[in-house]
Amino acid sequence: MNRWRGKVAVVTGASSGIGLATAKALLNEGLIVVGLARRLEKMIDEMKDNPRRDQFHAKACDVTKESDVIEAFKYVEENFGALHVLINNAGTVTLKSVQQAEISELEHIINVNVFGVLYCSKHGIASMKKHGDVAHVVNINSIAGRKVPHPFWFGGGDIHCNVYSATKHAITAFSETLINELNNEGNKIRITNLSPGYTSTEIIPKKNSSEMTQGVKDLLATKQVSLSSEDVADSIVYVLSTPPHVQITELTIKPLGEKF
């Protein structure tokens, strides 16, 4: 990871979960990190005791709004110059069925999980190309981007993936498309599609949430082994640490014993 020391990374969804853990891991490896999230104050608060907090720069950004994304990468360019690492992590889900969910809820999932990655990739990669340095984009996907989970895998009939799995399949295809485009251009930008299994993050409904259905309660009651956000962050560091000529196009990580 020595070659990344002093380089600039952008992490989306950096206010909690995988994004926050990744931002901390990259800071620990010596990178300058720009965290993007809607909850600006939470990002700042989470980093207040970090020994490298002076190398963390929080920027309010709603990845579903291209204007916000353009402004964010303009901020990076004007303040730090070249962008070297982009972690497309921001994501969301609802556990309602297609029939139960409002169209607005499903549209929001698509906007965050697909268009958010599209906007950040388009403008982030444009910055990387401009400077011509070695660079890396990691798209945080999901095992649901390879296979549509069935409710019985979660131990209950009222846990649903609605459009979530469709959005993650889209990112699988989009990542491969980016790899093909960039390879054809012969530049030094690597793309990794990283798919974690069941990970304990804020996406899991809270105790009093309307989505705390019996199926979710049953799943949590099984005390199923899950990945931590730090486990995923460690895998990102691993991917970044490979030599520049090595491209890990796909990486799937699961908790031991996961059944899907």
Contacts in CASP RR format, 6 or more apart in sequence:
PFRMAT RR
TARGET T0000
AUTHOR 0000-0000-0000
METHOD contacts of the structure
MODEL  1
MNRWRGKVAVVTGASSGIGLATAKALLNEGLIVVGLARRLEKMIDEMKDN
PRRDQFHAKACDVTKESDVIEAFKYVEENFGALHVLINNAGTVTLKSVQQ
AEISELEHIINVNVFGVLYCSKHGIASMKKHGDVAHVVNINSIAGRKVPH
PFWFGGGDIHCNVYSATKHAITAFSETLINELNNEGNKIRITNLSPGYTS
TEIIPKKNSSEMTQGVKDLLATKQVSLSSEDVADSIVYVLSTPPHVQITE
LTIKPLGEKF
1 29 0 8 1.000
1 30 0 8 1.000
1 237 0 8 1.000
1 240 0 8 1.000
1 241 0 8 1.000
3 134 0 8 1.000
3 244 0 8 1.000
4 26 0 8 1.000
4 29 0 8 1.000
4 30 0 8 1.000
4 31 0 8 1.000
4 84 0 8 1.000
4 85 0 8 1.000
4 240 0 8 1.000
5 29 0 8 1.000
5 30 0 8 1.000
5 31 0 8 1.000
6 30 0 8 1.000
6 31 0 8 1.000
6 32 0 8 1.000
7 31 0 8 1.000
7 32 0 8 1.000
7 82 0 8 1.000
7 84 0 8 1.000
7 85 0 8 1.000
8 31 0 8 1.000
8 32 0 8 1.000
8 33 0 8 1.000
8 34 0 8 1.000
8 76 0 8 1.000
8 80 0 8 1.000
8 81 0 8 1.000
8 82 0 8 1.000
8 83 0 8 1.000
8 84 0 8 1.000
8 85 0 8 1.000
9 26 0 8 1.000
9 31 0 8 1.000
9 32 0 8 1.000
9 33 0 8 1.000
9 34 0 8 1.000
9 83 0 8 1.000
9 84 0 8 1.000
9 85 0 8 1.000
9 86 0 8 1.000
9 87 0 8 1.000
10 33 0 8 1.000
10 34 0 8 1.000
10 35 0 8 1.000
10 36 0 8 1.000
10 72 0 8 1.000
10 73 0 8 1.000
10 76 0 8 1.000
10 83 0 8 1.000
10 85 0 8 1.000
10 86 0 8 1.000
10 87 0 8 1.000
10 120 0 8 1.000
10 124 0 8 1.000
11 19 0 8 1.000
11 22 0 8 1.000
11 23 0 8 1.000
11 26 0 8 1.000
11 33 0 8 1.000
11 34 0 8 1.000
11 35 0 8 1.000
11 36 0 8 1.000
11 87 0 8 1.000
11 89 0 8 1.000
12 19 0 8 1.000
12 35 0 8 1.000
12 36 0 8 1.000
12 37 0 8 1.000
12 61 0 8 1.000
12 63 0 8 1.000
12 87 0 8 1.000
12 88 0 8 1.000
12 89 0 8 1.000
12 90 0 8 1.000
12 116 0 8 1.000
12 120 0 8 1.000
13 19 0 8 1.000
13 20 0 8 1.000
13 35 0 8 1.000
13 36 0 8 1.000
13 37 0 8 1.000
13 63 0 8 1.000
13 89 0 8 1.000
13 90 0 8 1.000
13 91 0 8 1.000
14 20 0 8 1.000
14 22 0 8 1.000
14 23 0 8 1.000
14 33 0 8 1.000
14 35 0 8 1.000
14 36 0 8 1.000
14 37 0 8 1.000
14 43 0 8 1.000
14 58 0 8 1.000
14 89 0 8 1.000
15 37 0 8 1.000
15 38 0 8 1.000
15 39 0 8 1.000
15 42 0 8 1.000
15 43 0 8 1.000
15 46 0 8 1.000
16 37 0 8 1.000
16 39 0 8 1.000
16 42 0 8 1.000
16 46 0 8 1.000
16 201 0 8 1.000
16 202 0 8 1.000
17 201 0 8 1.000
17 202 0 8 1.000
17 229 0 8 1.000
18 89 0 8 1.000
18 140 0 8 1.000
18 196 0 8 1.000
18 199 0 8 1.000
18 201 0 8 1.000
18 229 0 8 1.000
18 232 0 8 1.000
18 233 0 8 1.000
19 87 0 8 1.000
19 89 0 8 1.000
19 140 0 8 1.000
19 229 0 8 1.000
19 233 0 8 1.000
20 43 0 8 1.000
20 46 0 8 1.000
20 229 0 8 1.000
21 228 0 8 1.000
21 229 0 8 1.000
21 230 0 8 1.000
21 232 0 8 1.000
21 233 0 8 1.000
22 87 0 8 1.000
22 89 0 8 1.000
22 229 0 8 1.000
22 232 0 8 1.000
22 233 0 8 1.000
22 236 0 8 1.000
23 33 0 8 1.000
23 35 0 8 1.000
23 47 0 8 1.000
23 56 0 8 1.000
24 47 0 8 1.000
24 50 0 8 1.000
24 233 0 8 1.000
25 230 0 8 1.000
25 233 0 8 1.000
25 234 0 8 1.000
25 236 0 8 1.000
25 237 0 8 1.000
26 33 0 8 1.000
26 85 0 8 1.000
26 87 0 8 1.000
26 236 0 8 1.000
26 237 0 8 1.000
27 33 0 8 1.000
27 50 0 8 1.000
27 52 0 8 1.000
27 55 0 8 1.000
27 56 0 8 1.000
28 52 0 8 1.000
29 237 0 8 1.000
29 240 0 8 1.000
30 52 0 8 1.000
30 55 0 8 1.000
31 55 0 8 1.000
31 84 0 8 1.000
31 85 0 8 1.000
32 55 0 8 1.000
32 57 0 8 1.000
32 80 0 8 1.000
33 55 0 8 1.000
33 56 0 8 1.000
33 57 0 8 1.000
34 57 0 8 1.000
34 58 0 8 1.000
34 59 0 8 1.000
34 72 0 8 1.000
34 75 0 8 1.000
34 76 0 8 1.000
34 80 0 8 1.000
35 43 0 8 1.000
35 56 0 8 1.000
35 57 0 8 1.000
35 58 0 8 1.000
35 59 0 8 1.000
36 59 0 8 1.000
36 60 0 8 1.000
36 61 0 8 1.000
36 63 0 8 1.000
36 72 0 8 1.000
36 90 0 8 1.000
36 120 0 8 1.000
37 43 0 8 1.000
37 58 0 8 1.000
37 60 0 8 1.000
37 61 0 8 1.000
37 90 0 8 1.000
38 60 0 8 1.000
38 61 0 8 1.000
38 62 0 8 1.000
40 58 0 8 1.000
40 59 0 8 1.000
40 60 0 8 1.000
43 56 0 8 1.000
43 58 0 8 1.000
44 58 0 8 1.000
47 53 0 8 1.000
47 56 0 8 1.000
47 58 0 8 1.000
50 56 0 8 1.000
57 79 0 8 1.000
59 72 0 8 1.000
59 75 0 8 1.000
60 68 0 8 1.000
61 68 0 8 1.000
61 69 0 8 1.000
61 71 0 8 1.000
61 72 0 8 1.000
62 68 0 8 1.000
63 69 0 8 1.000
63 90 0 8 1.000
63 112 0 8 1.000
63 115 0 8 1.000
63 116 0 8 1.000
63 117 0 8 1.000
63 119 0 8 1.000
63 120 0 8 1.000
64 108 0 8 1.000
64 111 0 8 1.000
64 112 0 8 1.000
64 115 0 8 1.000
64 116 0 8 1.000
66 115 0 8 1.000
66 119 0 8 1.000
69 116 0 8 1.000
69 119 0 8 1.000
69 120 0 8 1.000
69 123 0 8 1.000
70 123 0 8 1.000
73 83 0 8 1.000
73 123 0 8 1.000
73 124 0 8 1.000
73 126 0 8 1.000
73 127 0 8 1.000
76 83 0 8 1.000
76 127 0 8 1.000
77 83 0 8 1.000
77 127 0 8 1.000
81 131 0 8 1.000
82 127 0 8 1.000
82 128 0 8 1.000
82 130 0 8 1.000
82 131 0 8 1.000
82 132 0 8 1.000
82 133 0 8 1.000
83 124 0 8 1.000
83 127 0 8 1.000
83 128 0 8 1.000
83 131 0 8 1.000
83 135 0 8 1.000
84 128 0 8 1.000
84 133 0 8 1.000
84 134 0 8 1.000
84 135 0 8 1.000
84 136 0 8 1.000
85 135 0 8 1.000
85 136 0 8 1.000
85 137 0 8 1.000
85 138 0 8 1.000
85 240 0 8 1.000
86 120 0 8 1.000
86 121 0 8 1.000
86 124 0 8 1.000
86 125 0 8 1.000
86 128 0 8 1.000
86 135 0 8 1.000
86 136 0 8 1.000
86 137 0 8 1.000
86 138 0 8 1.000
87 138 0 8 1.000
87 140 0 8 1.000
87 236 0 8 1.000
88 116 0 8 1.000
88 117 0 8 1.000
88 120 0 8 1.000
88 121 0 8 1.000
88 137 0 8 1.000
88 138 0 8 1.000
88 139 0 8 1.000
88 140 0 8 1.000
89 140 0 8 1.000
90 112 0 8 1.000
90 116 0 8 1.000
91 112 0 8 1.000
91 113 0 8 1.000
91 140 0 8 1.000
91 203 0 8 1.000
92 108 0 8 1.000
92 109 0 8 1.000
92 112 0 8 1.000
92 113 0 8 1.000
92 203 0 8 1.000
93 109 0 8 1.000
93 161 0 8 1.000
93 164 0 8 1.000
93 203 0 8 1.000
94 101 0 8 1.000
94 105 0 8 1.000
94 106 0 8 1.000
94 109 0 8 1.000
94 162 0 8 1.000
94 164 0 8 1.000
94 211 0 8 1.000
95 158 0 8 1.000
95 159 0 8 1.000
95 160 0 8 1.000
95 205 0 8 1.000
95 211 0 8 1.000
95 213 0 8 1.000
95 216 0 8 1.000
96 105 0 8 1.000
96 160 0 8 1.000
96 162 0 8 1.000
96 211 0 8 1.000
97 158 0 8 1.000
97 160 0 8 1.000
97 162 0 8 1.000
98 106 0 8 1.000
98 160 0 8 1.000
98 162 0 8 1.000
98 163 0 8 1.000
100 160 0 8 1.000
101 162 0 8 1.000
106 162 0 8 1.000
106 163 0 8 1.000
109 162 0 8 1.000
109 163 0 8 1.000
109 164 0 8 1.000
109 167 0 8 1.000
110 163 0 8 1.000
110 167 0 8 1.000
113 164 0 8 1.000
113 167 0 8 1.000
113 168 0 8 1.000
113 170 0 8 1.000
113 171 0 8 1.000
114 167 0 8 1.000
114 170 0 8 1.000
114 171 0 8 1.000
114 174 0 8 1.000
117 139 0 8 1.000
117 171 0 8 1.000
117 174 0 8 1.000
118 174 0 8 1.000
121 137 0 8 1.000
121 139 0 8 1.000
121 174 0 8 1.000
121 178 0 8 1.000
124 137 0 8 1.000
125 137 0 8 1.000
125 178 0 8 1.000
125 182 0 8 1.000
125 189 0 8 1.000
128 135 0 8 1.000
128 137 0 8 1.000
128 187 0 8 1.000
128 189 0 8 1.000
129 187 0 8 1.000
129 189 0 8 1.000
132 187 0 8 1.000
132 188 0 8 1.000
133 188 0 8 1.000
134 188 0 8 1.000
134 189 0 8 1.000
134 244 0 8 1.000
135 188 0 8 1.000
135 189 0 8 1.000
135 190 0 8 1.000
136 189 0 8 1.000
136 190 0 8 1.000
136 191 0 8 1.000
136 192 0 8 1.000
136 239 0 8 1.000
136 240 0 8 1.000
137 178 0 8 1.000
137 189 0 8 1.000
137 190 0 8 1.000
137 191 0 8 1.000
137 192 0 8 1.000
138 191 0 8 1.000
138 192 0 8 1.000
138 194 0 8 1.000
138 236 0 8 1.000
138 239 0 8 1.000
138 240 0 8 1.000
139 171 0 8 1.000
139 174 0 8 1.000
139 175 0 8 1.000
139 191 0 8 1.000
139 192 0 8 1.000
139 193 0 8 1.000
139 194 0 8 1.000
140 194 0 8 1.000
140 196 0 8 1.000
140 232 0 8 1.000
141 168 0 8 1.000
141 171 0 8 1.000
141 172 0 8 1.000
141 175 0 8 1.000
141 193 0 8 1.000
141 194 0 8 1.000
141 195 0 8 1.000
141 196 0 8 1.000
142 164 0 8 1.000
142 165 0 8 1.000
142 168 0 8 1.000
142 195 0 8 1.000
142 196 0 8 1.000
142 197 0 8 1.000
143 149 0 8 1.000
143 195 0 8 1.000
143 196 0 8 1.000
143 197 0 8 1.000
143 252 0 8 1.000
143 254 0 8 1.000
143 260 0 8 1.000
144 161 0 8 1.000
144 164 0 8 1.000
144 165 0 8 1.000
144 168 0 8 1.000
144 169 0 8 1.000
145 165 0 8 1.000
145 168 0 8 1.000
145 169 0 8 1.000
145 171 0 8 1.000
145 172 0 8 1.000
145 195 0 8 1.000
146 169 0 8 1.000
146 172 0 8 1.000
146 195 0 8 1.000
146 252 0 8 1.000
147 260 0 8 1.000
148 161 0 8 1.000
148 165 0 8 1.000
149 161 0 8 1.000
149 165 0 8 1.000
149 260 0 8 1.000
150 260 0 8 1.000
151 157 0 8 1.000
151 158 0 8 1.000
151 159 0 8 1.000
151 160 0 8 1.000
153 259 0 8 1.000
153 260 0 8 1.000
154 215 0 8 1.000
154 216 0 8 1.000
154 218 0 8 1.000
154 219 0 8 1.000
155 215 0 8 1.000
155 218 0 8 1.000
155 219 0 8 1.000
155 222 0 8 1.000
156 214 0 8 1.000
156 215 0 8 1.000
156 218 0 8 1.000
156 219 0 8 1.000
157 215 0 8 1.000
158 213 0 8 1.000
158 214 0 8 1.000
158 215 0 8 1.000
158 216 0 8 1.000
159 213 0 8 1.000
159 215 0 8 1.000
159 216 0 8 1.000
159 219 0 8 1.000
168 195 0 8 1.000
171 193 0 8 1.000
172 193 0 8 1.000
172 195 0 8 1.000
175 191 0 8 1.000
175 192 0 8 1.000
175 193 0 8 1.000
175 249 0 8 1.000
176 193 0 8 1.000
176 249 0 8 1.000
178 191 0 8 1.000
179 191 0 8 1.000
179 247 0 8 1.000
179 249 0 8 1.000
182 189 0 8 1.000
182 191 0 8 1.000
188 244 0 8 1.000
190 244 0 8 1.000
190 247 0 8 1.000
190 248 0 8 1.000
191 247 0 8 1.000
191 249 0 8 1.000
192 239 0 8 1.000
192 247 0 8 1.000
192 248 0 8 1.000
192 249 0 8 1.000
192 250 0 8 1.000
192 251 0 8 1.000
193 249 0 8 1.000
193 250 0 8 1.000
193 251 0 8 1.000
194 232 0 8 1.000
194 235 0 8 1.000
194 236 0 8 1.000
194 239 0 8 1.000
194 251 0 8 1.000
194 252 0 8 1.000
194 253 0 8 1.000
195 250 0 8 1.000
195 251 0 8 1.000
195 252 0 8 1.000
195 253 0 8 1.000
196 227 0 8 1.000
196 231 0 8 1.000
196 232 0 8 1.000
196 235 0 8 1.000
196 252 0 8 1.000
196 253 0 8 1.000
196 254 0 8 1.000
197 227 0 8 1.000
197 252 0 8 1.000
197 253 0 8 1.000
197 254 0 8 1.000
197 255 0 8 1.000
197 258 0 8 1.000
198 224 0 8 1.000
198 226 0 8 1.000
198 227 0 8 1.000
198 254 0 8 1.000
198 255 0 8 1.000
198 258 0 8 1.000
199 226 0 8 1.000
199 227 0 8 1.000
199 228 0 8 1.000
199 229 0 8 1.000
199 231 0 8 1.000
199 232 0 8 1.000
200 226 0 8 1.000
200 227 0 8 1.000
200 228 0 8 1.000
200 229 0 8 1.000
201 229 0 8 1.000
204 216 0 8 1.000
204 220 0 8 1.000
205 211 0 8 1.000
205 212 0 8 1.000
205 216 0 8 1.000
206 212 0 8 1.000
224 255 0 8 1.000
224 258 0 8 1.000
225 255 0 8 1.000
225 256 0 8 1.000
225 257 0 8 1.000
225 258 0 8 1.000
226 255 0 8 1.000
227 253 0 8 1.000
227 254 0 8 1.000
227 255 0 8 1.000
231 253 0 8 1.000
232 253 0 8 1.000
235 251 0 8 1.000
235 253 0 8 1.000
239 248 0 8 1.000
239 251 0 8 1.000
242 248 0 8 1.000
END
